[in-house]
Amino acid sequence: MIGPSASAARFAAVLAALGLGLALACLWSLRIGATPIPLGELAGALFAPEGGHADVVVRSVRLPRLLTGLIAGAALAAAGAIMQA
């Protein structure tokens, strides 16, 4: 029989896997587009922008689009949970 600690460990593992999947999807979203950006340039655009083409694309187009999608998804999830409650 599965005890409460095994259930909590399974829940934590699933939550960690889902978080990793979300992080990978976010990286993929920032990287892929009309102009694919390599991971090195993406990291530079996020953490040490120099004003290059990749920096402008990531910071002015892709990052706001990603954040808007995450916020809209969270709002829809909260609304669905409230409606079911």
HUPEKA-V92790 format. One record per pair of residues at least 6 apart in sequence whose ideal C-beta (glycine too) atoms are under 8 Angstrom apart, sorted by sequence separation. I is the first residue (numbers start at 0). J is the second residue. If there is no record, write none. Layout:
[[I/J] [I/J]]
This chain:
[[30/36] [43/49] [48/54] [29/36] [30/37] [44/51] [30/38] [36/44] [44/53] [43/53] [44/54] [48/58] [30/41] [40/51] [43/54] [26/38] [29/41] [41/53] [44/56] [45/57] [40/53] [44/57] [45/58] [44/58] [26/41] [29/45] [41/57] [36/53] [45/62] [34/52] [34/53] [36/56] [36/57] [34/56] [32/56] [29/57] [32/60] [32/61] [29/61] [28/61] [29/62] [28/64] [29/65] [28/65] [25/65] [28/68] [25/69]]
